[in-house]
Amino acid sequence: MKEKRIAWAITGAGHLLTEIAEQLLRRDDVDVFLSRAAEEVARMYGLKDRIYNHSAKVYRETLHSSPLVVRFSRGTYRVLVVAPGTSNSVAKFVHGISDSLVTNLFAQAGKSRVPIIVLPTDLAPEMISTGPHGDLIKVYPRSVDLENTDKLRRMAGVTVVASIEEIERCLDTCL
């Protein structure tokens, strides 16, 4: 039997992006899914070439309704990781909107009962994030974004994490 893989979706957020890229590039069992915005942000952070030159298969968002999502129902993936997850993606997840590659992956993983791990960008009322040039940026998530993160925590089959270490612990459990 062919080993099942990890589907790792990256949205257009810079929060922890460098650390997330380092973590996923250490793995050899990952397929990477990049939203259009993720490609832009990865370029700004100097990570796009590293991601594309890794041994992982990289799938770009070219269509909103991607035939790639059927891989969840076929059992290709053991788990879906969305990290980082923007406030836009989280809002779409909790409201059932599937109009992009990442939101379609999320919906199909849920429908196929594949565990989902999400590291949202909006976890606390006040946060520090690292910008593309290494500068520290203070971020104040809106109450609606924090509420959506809380709703995401209550969704069946979804684990919300706050760090790379938590992603790894969850992956150890799922794998």
C-alpha positions as CSV (number, residue, x, y, z in Angstrom):
1,M,0.0,0.0,0.0
2,K,1.3,3.4,-1.0
3,E,2.1,5.6,2.0
4,K,-0.4,8.4,2.6
5,R,0.9,11.9,2.5
6,I,0.4,15.3,4.2
7,A,-1.4,18.0,2.3
8,W,0.0,21.3,3.5
9,A,-1.8,24.5,2.4
10,I,-0.3,27.9,2.7
11,T,-2.4,31.0,2.5
12,G,-1.3,34.6,2.0
13,A,0.0,35.4,5.5
14,G,3.5,36.2,6.6
15,H,2.9,35.3,10.2
16,L,5.3,32.5,11.1
17,L,5.8,31.8,7.4
18,T,9.6,31.4,7.5
19,E,9.4,29.0,10.4
20,I,6.5,27.1,8.7
21,A,8.5,26.8,5.5
22,E,11.5,25.5,7.4
23,Q,9.4,22.9,9.1
24,L,7.6,21.6,6.0
25,L,10.8,21.6,3.9
26,R,12.3,19.1,6.5
27,R,9.6,16.6,5.6
28,D,9.6,14.2,2.6
29,D,5.9,13.2,2.9
30,V,4.4,16.6,2.1
31,D,2.5,18.0,-0.9
32,V,2.4,21.8,-0.8
33,F,-0.6,23.8,-1.9
34,L,-0.1,27.5,-2.5
35,S,-2.9,30.0,-2.8
36,R,-2.3,32.9,-5.2
37,A,-1.7,35.2,-2.2
38,A,0.7,32.6,-0.7
39,E,2.9,32.7,-3.8
40,E,3.1,36.5,-3.5
41,V,3.9,36.5,0.2
42,A,6.4,33.6,-0.2
43,R,8.2,35.7,-2.8
44,M,8.3,38.8,-0.4
45,Y,9.8,36.6,2.3
46,G,12.4,35.1,-0.1
47,L,10.9,31.6,0.3
48,K,9.3,30.9,-3.1
49,D,12.3,29.4,-4.8
50,R,13.1,27.3,-1.7
51,I,9.6,25.9,-1.7
52,Y,9.6,25.2,-5.4
53,N,13.1,23.6,-5.3
54,H,12.2,21.2,-2.5
55,S,11.4,17.6,-3.3
56,A,7.8,18.1,-2.4
57,K,5.2,18.4,-5.1
58,V,3.9,22.0,-5.2
59,Y,0.4,22.8,-6.5
60,R,-0.5,26.3,-7.4
61,E,-3.9,27.9,-7.4
62,T,-4.9,28.0,-11.0
63,L,-8.6,27.2,-10.7
64,H,-11.1,27.8,-7.9
65,S,-12.6,24.3,-8.3
66,S,-9.5,22.1,-8.3
67,P,-9.6,18.4,-9.3
68,L,-6.9,17.9,-6.6
69,V,-9.4,17.9,-3.8
70,V,-10.7,14.5,-4.8
71,R,-7.4,13.1,-3.4
72,F,-8.9,13.4,0.1
73,S,-11.8,11.0,-0.7
74,R,-9.4,8.7,-2.5
75,G,-7.3,8.4,0.7
76,T,-4.1,10.0,-0.7
77,Y,-3.7,12.3,2.4
78,R,-3.7,11.4,6.1
79,V,-4.1,15.0,7.2
80,L,-4.5,18.6,5.9
81,V,-2.4,21.3,7.5
82,V,-3.3,24.9,6.8
83,A,-0.5,27.1,8.1
84,P,-0.4,29.9,8.2
85,G,-4.2,30.5,7.8
86,T,-5.3,34.0,7.1
87,S,-8.3,35.6,8.7
88,N,-10.0,35.5,5.3
89,S,-9.5,31.7,4.9
90,V,-10.6,31.1,8.5
91,A,-13.8,33.2,8.0
92,K,-14.5,31.1,4.8
93,F,-13.8,27.8,6.7
94,V,-16.3,28.6,9.5
95,H,-19.0,29.9,7.1
96,G,-18.7,27.0,4.6
97,I,-17.4,29.0,1.7
98,S,-15.4,27.0,-0.8
99,D,-14.3,29.3,-3.5
100,S,-10.5,28.9,-3.7
101,L,-8.0,26.1,-3.7
102,V,-7.4,26.2,0.1
103,T,-11.1,26.5,1.0
104,N,-11.9,23.6,-1.3
105,L,-9.1,21.5,0.3
106,F,-10.6,22.3,3.7
107,A,-14.1,21.4,2.7
108,Q,-13.1,18.2,1.0
109,A,-10.9,17.1,3.8
110,G,-13.8,17.6,6.2
111,K,-16.2,15.7,4.0
112,S,-13.7,12.9,3.8
113,R,-13.1,12.9,7.5
114,V,-9.5,13.6,7.1
115,P,-8.1,15.4,10.2
116,I,-7.4,19.1,9.7
117,I,-4.8,21.2,11.6
118,V,-5.0,25.0,11.3
119,L,-2.5,27.6,12.5
120,P,-4.5,30.8,12.2
121,T,-2.9,34.2,12.1
122,D,-5.4,35.6,14.6
123,L,-5.0,33.9,18.0
124,A,-4.9,36.7,20.5
125,P,-6.0,40.4,20.8
126,E,-2.4,41.6,20.5
127,M,0.4,39.7,18.6
128,I,3.9,40.2,17.4
129,S,4.7,39.0,13.9
130,T,7.9,39.1,11.8
131,G,7.7,41.1,8.5
132,P,9.5,40.1,5.3
133,H,12.6,42.0,6.2
134,G,12.8,40.6,9.8
135,D,11.1,43.6,11.4
136,L,8.8,43.0,14.2
137,I,5.2,44.1,13.6
138,K,2.5,44.6,16.3
139,V,-0.8,43.2,15.1
140,Y,-4.2,43.7,16.7
141,P,-6.7,41.2,15.3
142,R,-10.2,42.4,15.0
143,S,-12.9,40.9,17.3
144,V,-14.6,39.3,14.3
145,D,-11.3,37.5,13.4
146,L,-10.9,36.2,17.0
147,E,-14.5,35.0,17.0
148,N,-14.0,33.1,13.8
149,T,-10.9,31.5,15.3
150,D,-13.0,30.4,18.3
151,K,-15.7,29.0,15.9
152,L,-13.0,27.1,14.0
153,R,-11.8,25.5,17.3
154,R,-15.3,24.1,17.8
155,M,-15.6,22.5,14.3
156,A,-15.5,18.7,14.3
157,G,-12.4,17.2,12.8
158,V,-10.4,20.5,13.1
159,T,-7.5,21.2,15.5
160,V,-6.4,24.8,16.0
161,V,-2.8,25.2,17.0
162,A,-0.7,28.2,18.0
163,S,2.8,27.1,17.1
164,I,5.0,25.0,14.8
165,E,5.6,22.7,17.8
166,E,1.9,22.0,18.2
167,I,1.6,21.2,14.5
168,E,4.4,18.6,14.9
169,R,2.7,17.1,18.0
170,C,-0.6,16.8,16.0
171,L,1.1,15.3,13.0
172,D,2.7,12.7,15.3
173,T,-0.8,11.8,16.5
174,C,-2.3,11.7,12.9
175,L,0.6,9.8,11.4
